[in-house]
């Protein structure tokens, strides 16, 4: 899987337009809070999905993913998703 050698340069150029985000101490505290919220709702998410959600929320962005976990996060009012 992944980009072919021929497409790799185009992919790298396109990805350079995306923000580079790093979690802060506050990001991890928010993940801890979200985990408590999701646990009360009977839901569970991977750390990776929670991290994507928190970092996106911190910049006021929209999650653009077909992963159903983000739809569940949105139903819990944790993230906002892009919809076409």
C-alpha positions, 0 to 999 in steps of 0.5 A: 500500500501507499503511494507509488514511486511516481506519485510520491513527489506529488504526495509529499508536496501536497502534504506540505500544505497540512499543519504539523501538530504536536501534543502539549501537556494540555492535549494529554489532559484533554485526552484524559477528560475525553476518556472519562466522558467516553467511558461513561457513554460506554464507548472506547477509542484508540489513543491515536484516534483520540490524539487526532481528535484533540489536535484537530479540536485545538486548532478549530479544525474538522476531522476528515475521515471515513473512520466510523470512530470519528462519527461516534466521537462527533455524536459525543460532541468531542469533534466536528467532522467535515461533511461534503 
